[in-house]
Amino acid sequence: MRAILRFKAALLGLIVLGAMGLAHGQEIKVGGIFDLTGITSDVGKPFAQGIRDYVELTNTGGGINGKKIKLIDVDYGYKIPEAVAAYKRMVGDEQVVMISGWGTGDTEALKNFVNKDKIPYFSASVSAHLTDPDKTPFNFFVGSSYSDQLRAWLSWVKEDWKDSSRKPRVSFIFGDNPYGRSPLVAGKAYAQELGIDVASEEVVPGNFQDATSQLLNMQKSNTDYAYINVTTTGASIILKDAQKLGLKIKFGSNPYGFSEKLPEVARATAEGVTGVMPHVPYGTDVPGMKAILDFNKGKTPKSSLDAIYVRGWATAMVWVEALKRADKAGKLNGEGIKAAMETMSDFSVGGLAPNLTYTATDHRPSTRTPIYKVQNGKLVKVKEYDLPRKKEWLGM
């Protein structure tokens, strides 16, 4: 009798262990490194919410071929050491198959770890430095790069300028960090190519509250146009200070300084400002917006529902598709996810961003950049540029 009881107990143990193994096998761990409290949290929070919501939608709809995504995310406060520590925990302890990350400085700081560990890393940063597979084979993002965005905006400046007696003068005002500096080399080179003079380069510190001195420098250099490369809160400070000084400069902005939130925060000072937008504003009439609106219908309105939220949602759409393809191929690991990404050709996110293509030799998802302008407090699309996919621009 005791032998029979021991046999039953052992059998029950095997069944329990088997069930536990099955549950673990039906779960896909994905890391998330987000800025929810740091100096870019004004845009970090809506981006993270877009990621989380799309993961929830995916899991509700059956997950990755029946497997649920477990998003293990942390707030790193826009501090590179915190991002490195979070990465090591996720890869070493949690054994995630990929990571959805955030900033330029931390993403570039992690690239050697990512290469060594073969962990696909999808960043909110669209730094062109992450697009050359010879150097960063496991890095991906969604949309045009910061460099191509600035090139597109400079193309708009060239068309907007009507004074044939001289060249337009452009200044750059940017944060003192890798994100702020990311497109500068490309932008200055392209400005020269287009016949645009660079009037000045103005640096603002991380958590600045005043940009008067930088704007006065622009005034002294007779700046006609200025490109802002900080997030929405900083862009608002710059615009308000420019109005106080009575400057007539035409301002443009990078995508993390330009969304529906800019006219809300900067109010009348945002009127006429242009911005590069690799993703559409919330509510835009494109096919992919229906799922977003349906998901949020009847829920407590979120303050994060803007173009940055759409950017997070679209980013998750792409890496979820990569997980599906890798899993279907029986290769749900770093190299399999990378290979799956590199099968995406003219991949559609339903108009939330231009169609995307990744290859084994070029991780530039798109070279198309729409330009929007604030008109009567609303974002209105005024132009779109599709830049050439020049080999010499890869990684720059």
N, C-alpha and C positions, 0 to 999 in steps of 0.2 A: 504493500500500500504506500509506504514511504517513497519507494522508487517511482511509483506512478505520480505521486504528488510533486516529487522533485522534477520529473519530466514535464509535468504540466506547467510548473513555475518557470522552468527554463524556456518552454515553448512560448509562454506569455511574454517573457522578457524579450525573446527574439521578435515577437510581433510588435511590441512597443518600440524596440530599437528600429525595426523596419519602418514603422510609421513615422518615427522621428527623422529618419534618413530621407523618407519620401517627402516630408514637409520641407526639409532643408533643400532637397533637390528641386522643389517647386518655387524657390525663392531666388531672385537675382539681386545681389547687393550692388548698389551704385552709390558712390560718394558724392557729396555736395559741399563745396567750399564757397560760402556766401559772405557778403559784407552786409550785416544787418545793423551795425552800430558804429561803424567807422566813418571816415570822411567822405566815402562815396555811397553811404547807406541810403541817401535820398533816392538813388536809382538802383541800388543793390537790393532793396526790399521788394520793389515790384518785379524785378527780374527773377528773384528767388521764388516769389509767389507764382509766377508763370510756370516755372519748372515744377514746383510741387503740385500745382493744379493739373498739369498735363499728366504727371505720373498717376495722380488719383483717377483721372479719366481713363487712362490706360488700364489700370488695375481693375476698375469697375467693368471695363469692357472685355475682360478675360486675360489681361496681362500680355506677356510675351509668349505667344503660343501656349497659353495656359499657365505660365509661370508668373507670379507676382513680382513686381519690382519693390525692393526694400531700399528706400532712399535714406541714406545715413548722412545727414548734413550737419554742418557746424557753422557758427558765426566766427570768422577769424578777425573781424574788426579792421580789415584792410592793413594787417600787419604781416609782413613776409615771414618772420619766424613762426608766427602762429599758423600760417598756411603750410609751412614745411612740416611742422609737428602734426598737424591734422592729416596731411598726406601720408606720413609714415604710419600713423595709427590705422588709417583706412586700408592701406595696402598690406601692412604687416599683420594687424590684429583682426580687422574685419574681412580682409581678403576680397575687396570689391573688384569687379571686373573692369570698371571704368570710373572716371570722375567728371562731374560737371562743375567747373570752376568759375572764377570771377576775374580778377584784375590782371593788368599787364605785368606789373612788377613781380607779383607772386607766380604767375604762369610762366614767365621767362626764367625766374629763379628755380622753378621746379623741372625745367625741361630735361636736364641731365638725368634726374631721377626717373622721369617719365620714359625716357629713351631706354635706360637700363632695365627698368621693371616691365617695359612693354605694356604700359597702362594707357589706353586711349584717354585723352584729356580734352574735353570740350569746354572752351572758355567763353565767357562773356566778352573778354578782350578780343578785339579783332585786329590785333597788331600784325602788320605784314611780316614781321620777323618770325611768325609762327607758320608760314605758308610753304616753306621749302622742305619737302620730305627728306632731302639729303641731310638736313640739319635737325629737323623736328618731325620725324616720321609718324609720331603718335599724337600730334596736336591738330585739333580741328576747331572751327567755329562756323557760324552761320551768317551769311551776308558778305558784303564787300569789306575790304580792309580799311583801317584808318587812313592808310596812304592813298588808296584809290578814292576814298570819300573826299579827302582834301583835294586831290587832283580834280575830282568832279566839281567841287565848289569853286576852285580856281578857274575852271572852264566857264562856269556861270559868270564869274567876275569879268572875264575877258569879253563875254557877250554883252554884259550889262553896261560896260564902260563905253561912253559915247564921245569922249573928248579926244579927237584925233591929234591934238597938238602935243600930247605927252602920254606917257605910260601910266596906267593906274598904279597906286602904291598900296601895298598890302602889309599889315602887321599881324604877327601871331602872338596871342596871349594865352599862356598855358601853365598848367600845374607843374610844380617842381618834382616830378616823378616820371617813371617810365611811360605811363599812360599819356601824360601831357606831352612828352617829347617824341612819342612813337612815330608820328608822320612827318616830323619837321624836315628831315633830310630829303625825303621824297617831295615834300611840298615846295621847298626852296628850289630844288632842281627843276621841278615842273613849272614853277613861276617864271624862271629864267627862260625856259623853252617857249612859254606862251608870250613872252615880252611883258611880264609884270615885274615891277620893282618891289623888292622886300624892304619896307621902310624901317621896321624894328622888330625885335623879338623880346617880349615882356614875360617875365616869370613871376608867378604868384605862389606864395607858400601854401602848404596843405590846407590849413583851416583859416584862410584869410577872411577878413571882415571889411576890407577896404582896398580898392584898386586905383585910388586917385593918382598915385605917383606913376604907375604904369600907363595910365590913360594920358597923363600930361606928357609923358615921353612920346606917345603916339601923336599927340597934337603937335609937338615940336617937329616931328619927322614928317608932318603933312600927310598923315595916313588917310587914305580914301576908304579902304575896306579893312576889316579885322576879323580874324578867325579865332573863336574862343574854344579852347580845349580843356575845359573843366566841366564838372557836372552841373545840374540845373541850379542848385543853390548858389554856386559860384558865378554862373552865367548871369543870374539875376542881380547879384551885387555889382558886377561889371556894367550891366546895362543901366542900372539906377545911378551909379556914379557917373557914367558918361552923360546922362541927361542933366545931372546937377552941374556938370562942367559946360554944358551946352555944345557938346561935340556933335558934328554932323557925319560921323563915320557910319558906314553901312556894315552892320555886324552879321557874321555867319557863325554857325556853331556845329560842333561835332555831335553825334547822335545821343550821347549821354548828357548833353546840355540842352537838348532840344526835344521836347515832347509836348503833349497837351498841358503838362504842368508848368511850362515856362510862362505862358501868358497868365496863368493863375497866380504864379508867384511874383513875376516881374511886372505884371499888369500892363499899363500903357507903354512902358519902356520896351516891351517885347514887340510892339507893332512894327512890321516891316522887316523884322529879323528873319534871315534865311537859315535853314538847317539841313544837314544831310540826314536822310532817313532810310536806312537799309531795310526797315520793317514799317508796316503801315500803322497809322494811328488806330486806336481802339474804336471798333464800330464801323470801320471802312467796309464798303460793300464789295467784298471779295469772297469767294467760296469758302475759304478756310476760316472766316470769321464766324460762321454759323455755329460751329462746335464750341467756340469760346463764349458766344452769347447764350447758347443753350446751357452750357455748364454753369454759368453765373446767374441764370434766370431764377428769380424767386429767392435768391440768397441776399443776405445783408450786403448792401453796396460796399465794395472795397475801394479805398482811396487809391489803391495801386493799379486800377484798371486804366492803363494808358499804353502808349507805344512801347515802353520798356517792358511792361507785362507781356505784351504781344511778342516781344523779342525773346523773352524767357520761354514762353509757350512754344514758339517756333523752333528754338534750340532743342528743347526736349523732344519735339516731333522728329527731328533728324536723328538724334542718338537712339531714340526708341526704335525707329525704323532699322537702324544699324544692328541693334540687339536682335530684332526679329530675323533679319537676314542671316546673322551669324548663328543664331540658335537653329534656324531651319537647316543650315549647312552642317550642323553638328560641331560647330567651332565657337562656342560661347566663351571665348577667352580674349586676351588683349590682341593677339595677332589676328584672330578671326574677326573681331569687331573692326579692326583697322582695314582688313581686306574687304569687309562688307561695305565700309564707307567708300572705299575706292571703286566700288561697282556703281555708285550713284552717278547717273548721268542725266542732266536736265531734270533733276528731281523736284517735284512740285510740293510746296507747303501751302497750296491753296491760295496763292496770291498774298500771303502774309509777308513774304519777302520774294525777291526775284528767284527764279528756278536756280537750282544748285548743282554743281558738278565737281566731283573730287576724283583725282586720278592718282596713280602711284608716283607720278612725277610732279604733280602740281596740286597743292591743297588750297588754292584760291577758290572759294566756293562760287564766287560771282564777281564780275567787274562792273556790274550795273549799280548805279546809285541815283535814287530820286532826290530832288531838291524841293523842299517845302518852304513856304513863307507864312509868317503870321499875318493874317488879314482879318481885320475886325475881330481880333481875339481868337480866330480859328486857324487851324493848320490847313493850308491849301497847297496842293502840288503844283509847282510851276515849271518843272523841267526834269528830265531824266537823262543821265549820261551813261553810255556803255563804253568804257575805256578799253583800249586794245590790251590783250593779254600778252604783254611784252615779256620775253624771257628775262631781260635784264632787270625787270621790276619784281621778279619772283624773290620773296624774302626781304623786300625793301619798301 
